[in-house]
Amino acid sequence: MSHRLRRERRVDVDEAFQVDHVEPTFIEGAVALLSQQVWCWGQDVLRPEGNWLIETGFDRIEPPTEHEHRHSHYSLDLPRKRCVVPCGFGVFYGDLRWGGVFLPRFEFKPTYTVVSKLRRPPWTASDIPTIPSPTDVQRSYCASLTLGLIDWIQSYEATIVERLGVEYRRSTLVKWDDGERLSTPAEEMASAWQSLARRVAANFDALQRNPSHE
């Protein structure tokens, strides 16, 4: 499996939680980038030459009867007891050492859970077990998980360009870039996630407490 993290970061709570406020433009940009990424995963599933997620090791999970109107979900087991589960309303990332984090698509507010592997796919937001008031240690875990997820996404996009070419990624963004949405060019997606990781590491506590998410 080629989409491995290039580096792992264990964030110290005193280092990551120092900023009192995250400007709305940062949140807006992060939400736009994640929403665009979710769109791209959907287009990668529909790739004419074949489902890219399946080709790169994801397992397809068909919806149960009560959610038969929903699209299939995908899950990827990563080395060292980690996993990633993208879905239409966000993405889950788990690591046996620290638990799991869910990043909602339309509000860039990481939510922590002690569960590193979901018992059932997240067909709705209520399928994600969360802790309303995590401890300082759990907040540190949440920061590490969020950065681990971002690093994996950055690696995923770098691999897309390396193996399928930047023109492929551009083609998946034709319908996305409608002139109204905030859009990141195909050739900048991997670097945009790398830049976002630095901002998140420096602003994590404020990101979780941002009043625009209340």
C-alpha positions as CSV (number, residue, x, y, z in Angstrom):
1,M,0.0,0.0,0.0
2,S,1.6,3.2,-1.1
3,H,-0.4,5.7,0.9
4,R,1.6,5.6,4.0
5,L,2.3,8.5,6.3
6,R,5.6,10.1,5.5
7,R,6.0,11.1,9.1
8,E,4.2,10.8,12.4
9,R,3.7,13.5,14.9
10,R,3.0,13.1,18.6
11,V,1.9,16.5,19.7
12,D,2.7,17.7,23.2
13,V,-0.3,19.3,24.8
14,D,1.6,22.4,25.9
15,E,3.0,22.9,22.4
16,A,-0.2,22.5,20.4
17,F,-2.7,24.4,22.6
18,Q,-1.5,27.9,22.9
19,V,-3.6,30.1,20.5
20,D,-6.8,31.8,21.7
21,H,-8.5,32.4,18.4
22,V,-8.6,31.0,14.8
23,E,-9.5,33.5,12.2
24,P,-12.7,32.7,10.2
25,T,-10.7,32.8,6.9
26,F,-8.6,29.9,8.1
27,I,-11.6,27.8,9.0
28,E,-13.3,28.7,5.7
29,G,-10.3,27.6,3.8
30,A,-9.9,24.3,5.8
31,V,-13.6,23.5,5.3
32,A,-13.3,24.2,1.6
33,L,-10.2,22.0,1.2
34,L,-11.7,19.1,3.1
35,S,-15.0,19.4,1.1
36,Q,-13.0,19.4,-2.1
37,Q,-11.1,16.3,-1.0
38,V,-14.3,14.4,-0.2
39,W,-15.5,15.3,-3.7
40,C,-12.3,14.0,-5.2
41,W,-12.6,10.7,-3.3
42,G,-16.0,10.3,-4.9
43,Q,-14.6,11.0,-8.3
44,D,-11.8,8.6,-7.7
45,V,-14.4,5.9,-7.1
46,L,-16.1,6.8,-10.4
47,R,-12.8,6.8,-12.4
48,P,-13.6,5.5,-15.9
49,E,-10.5,3.3,-15.9
50,G,-11.5,1.7,-12.6
51,N,-12.3,2.5,-9.0
52,W,-9.0,4.0,-7.7
53,L,-9.8,3.4,-4.0
54,I,-10.3,-0.3,-4.7
55,E,-7.1,-0.5,-6.8
56,T,-5.2,1.0,-3.9
57,G,-6.4,-1.4,-1.2
58,F,-9.7,0.0,0.2
59,D,-12.5,-2.3,1.1
60,R,-15.9,-1.4,-0.2
61,I,-18.7,-1.5,2.4
62,E,-22.3,-1.7,1.0
63,P,-25.0,0.2,2.9
64,P,-27.4,-1.8,5.1
65,T,-31.0,-2.0,4.3
66,E,-32.0,0.9,6.5
67,H,-29.5,3.1,4.6
68,E,-29.9,1.6,1.1
69,H,-30.3,5.1,-0.4
70,R,-26.7,6.0,0.6
71,H,-23.5,5.4,-1.4
72,S,-21.1,2.6,-0.4
73,H,-18.4,3.5,2.1
74,Y,-14.7,2.6,1.9
75,S,-12.2,1.6,4.6
76,L,-8.5,1.2,4.4
77,D,-6.3,-0.6,7.0
78,L,-2.9,1.0,7.3
79,P,0.3,-0.3,8.9
80,R,0.7,-0.2,12.7
81,K,-3.0,-0.7,13.5
82,R,-4.2,2.4,11.8
83,C,-7.2,2.9,9.5
84,V,-9.0,5.6,7.5
85,V,-12.6,5.7,6.5
86,P,-13.7,8.5,4.2
87,C,-17.5,9.1,3.7
88,G,-19.7,11.7,2.2
89,F,-19.9,13.8,5.3
90,G,-16.3,13.6,6.6
91,V,-13.5,11.2,7.3
92,F,-12.5,9.0,10.2
93,Y,-8.9,8.1,11.1
94,G,-8.0,5.7,13.8
95,D,-4.7,4.6,15.5
96,L,-4.7,1.9,18.1
97,R,-2.2,3.9,20.3
98,W,-4.4,7.0,20.6
99,G,-8.0,6.3,19.6
100,G,-9.8,7.9,16.7
101,V,-10.7,11.3,15.2
102,F,-13.6,12.3,13.0
103,L,-13.3,15.4,10.8
104,P,-16.7,16.6,9.7
105,R,-16.8,17.8,6.0
106,F,-18.6,21.1,6.6
107,E,-17.1,22.2,9.9
108,F,-13.4,21.8,10.4
109,K,-13.7,20.7,14.0
110,P,-11.9,17.4,14.9
111,T,-13.9,15.2,17.3
112,Y,-12.1,12.6,19.4
113,T,-13.1,9.1,20.4
114,V,-11.3,6.4,22.3
115,V,-12.3,4.0,19.6
116,S,-9.6,3.4,17.0
117,K,-11.7,1.0,14.8
118,L,-15.4,1.7,14.2
119,R,-17.7,-1.2,15.0
120,R,-19.9,-0.2,12.1
121,P,-19.4,2.2,9.2
122,P,-20.5,5.8,9.7
123,W,-23.7,5.9,7.8
124,T,-24.8,8.9,9.9
125,A,-22.9,11.3,12.2
126,S,-24.5,9.5,15.2
127,D,-22.4,6.4,14.2
128,I,-19.3,8.2,15.4
129,P,-18.7,7.7,19.1
130,T,-17.3,10.9,20.6
131,I,-16.2,12.3,23.9
132,P,-17.8,15.7,24.7
133,S,-15.1,16.9,27.1
134,P,-11.8,15.1,26.4
135,T,-9.0,15.3,29.0
136,D,-5.8,17.2,28.2
137,V,-4.1,13.9,27.3
138,Q,-7.0,13.0,25.0
139,R,-6.8,16.4,23.4
140,S,-3.2,15.7,22.7
141,Y,-4.1,12.4,21.2
142,C,-6.8,14.2,19.1
143,A,-4.2,16.6,17.8
144,S,-1.8,13.8,16.9
145,L,-4.6,11.9,15.1
146,T,-5.7,15.0,13.2
147,L,-2.2,15.6,12.0
148,G,-1.8,11.9,11.1
149,L,-4.9,12.1,9.0
150,I,-3.8,15.3,7.3
151,D,-0.4,13.7,6.5
152,W,-2.1,10.7,5.0
153,I,-4.4,12.8,2.8
154,Q,-1.3,14.8,1.7
155,S,0.4,11.5,0.8
156,Y,-2.7,10.3,-1.0
157,E,-2.8,13.4,-3.2
158,A,0.9,13.2,-3.9
159,T,0.5,9.6,-5.0
160,I,-2.4,10.6,-7.3
161,V,-0.2,13.0,-9.2
162,E,2.7,10.6,-9.2
163,R,0.8,7.6,-10.5
164,L,-2.2,9.1,-12.5
165,G,-0.8,12.5,-13.4
166,V,-1.9,16.0,-12.5
167,E,-4.2,16.1,-15.6
168,Y,-6.3,13.3,-14.0
169,R,-6.8,15.3,-10.8
170,R,-7.6,18.4,-12.9
171,S,-10.3,16.4,-14.7
172,T,-12.0,15.4,-11.5
173,L,-12.2,19.1,-10.5
174,V,-13.9,20.4,-13.6
175,K,-17.4,20.2,-12.2
176,W,-16.3,21.1,-8.7
177,D,-14.7,24.5,-9.7
178,D,-17.9,26.3,-10.6
179,G,-16.6,29.8,-10.0
180,E,-18.5,30.1,-6.6
181,R,-16.8,27.5,-4.4
182,L,-13.4,28.1,-2.9
183,S,-11.2,25.7,-5.0
184,T,-7.6,24.6,-4.7
185,P,-5.9,23.8,-8.1
186,A,-5.0,20.2,-8.7
187,E,-1.3,20.8,-8.6
188,E,-1.5,22.5,-5.2
189,M,-3.7,20.0,-3.3
190,A,-0.9,18.0,-1.7
191,S,1.0,21.2,-0.7
192,A,-2.2,22.7,0.6
193,W,-2.7,19.9,3.0
194,Q,0.9,20.2,4.1
195,S,0.4,23.9,4.8
196,L,-2.8,23.1,6.6
197,A,-1.0,20.7,8.9
198,R,1.4,23.4,10.1
199,R,-1.5,25.8,10.8
200,V,-3.5,23.1,12.6
201,A,-0.4,22.1,14.8
202,A,-0.1,25.8,15.9
203,N,-3.8,26.4,16.4
204,F,-5.3,23.2,17.5
205,D,-6.9,24.2,20.8
206,A,-8.4,27.3,19.3
207,L,-9.6,25.2,16.4
208,Q,-11.7,23.0,18.7
209,R,-13.0,26.0,20.7
210,N,-13.7,28.2,17.7
211,P,-17.0,30.0,18.4
212,S,-18.1,29.7,14.8
213,H,-18.6,26.0,15.4
214,E,-20.8,26.3,18.5
